[in-house]
Amino acid sequence: MKAVRRAVLEARAIAREFPGGAGVRGIDLTVAAGEIHAVVGLNGAGKTTLMRLLLGMLRPQAGTVRLDGVEIADAAPQAWAGVGHLVEHPLAYPELDVRSNLLVSARLHGIPRERAEALVARALAEFDLERYARVRASRLSLGNRQRVGLAGALQHDPGLIVLDEPTNALDPAGVILLREALLRRAGAGAGVLVSSHHLDEVARIADRVTVVNAGRVIGNLDPAGVDLERAFFALVHADDVERPRA
Ligand SMILES: Nc1ncnc2c1ncn2[C@@H]1O[C@H](COP(=O)(O)OP(=O)(O)OP(=O)(O)O)[C@@H](O)[C@H]1O
């Protein structure tokens, strides 16, 4: 069994309701150093909203989020530099080539100029993007743009990684590269939070799986369990039956 590790990210009772009633309602969630924590849920369950709240991209109406023990409103720029995230659109300046995009991303994460070149070279190799290094981002396929976004989010070896549906648009080779990249970083001590619709992929990499439905945490799945899909739908169905109608 893994030893209990320090929480790199901790949310308590965070809530954000949108006009019309959708949103996130009182979610508790932690990401520990060295673990891969997956969040799964149906379309519209609240996964992206949750991630935006955790990253300070959206302000909660209630609850707190702590980054390495510090409330995110008070977190220093260095603390944010130690976070790698990809939520919604992959980072890419369309007119810059892939290499320049990654250099910009490294500098934005506080990497000194003299180290950035080496990091970018490593990231290009890690996501098999070397042949696209001089290609403008606007010319890339969707999947390669996603690879660039992931490379930019991970190249500075962040202590906390938050990725929203990172396998979107990736081909099977990209899925394997991402899997290896995440396992490597978690093995080196990073905390990883990842949302996904792909239960088979989640089963391969996650230490913990949290199920979100209608903006709340409704349970956990055992990633080593025999039929994750069946267990997932059982939880969601039970919640849909029991939940009071709005
Ligand atoms: N800015 C907003 N204003 C109003 N409603 C919103 C806003 N952002 C999200 N929602 C609603 O909140 C709910 C949760 O959306 P969210 O994008 O977090 O779901 P998700 O689990 O990431 O879904 P998917 O798997 O489809 O990406 C949805 O009903 C969505 O329409």
The ligand as an ORCA input file, in Angstrom:
! r2SCAN-3c Opt
* xyz 0 1
  N     -20.464     29.656    -17.989
  C     -21.533     28.862    -17.857
  N     -22.773     29.364    -17.783
  C     -23.864     28.558    -17.631
  N     -23.794     27.210    -17.546
  C     -22.572     26.662    -17.615
  C     -21.379     27.444    -17.783
  N     -20.314     26.601    -17.818
  C     -20.815     25.349    -17.684
  N     -22.162     25.386    -17.558
  C     -23.049     24.230    -17.349
  O     -22.597     23.523    -16.202
  C     -22.758     22.119    -16.413
  C     -21.431     21.418    -16.226
  O     -20.599     21.719    -17.347
  P     -19.113     21.175    -17.474
  O     -18.529     21.742    -18.722
  O     -18.380     21.435    -16.214
  O     -19.358     19.602    -17.625
  P     -18.341     18.441    -18.004
  O     -18.518     17.371    -16.991
  O     -16.971     18.971    -18.176
  O     -18.938     17.945    -19.394
  P     -18.224     17.293    -20.706
  O     -17.907     15.885    -20.332
  O     -19.302     17.384    -21.723
  O     -17.023     18.123    -21.030
  C     -23.354     21.947    -17.790
  O     -24.744     21.805    -17.656
  C     -23.000     23.242    -18.497
  O     -23.947     23.565    -19.482
*
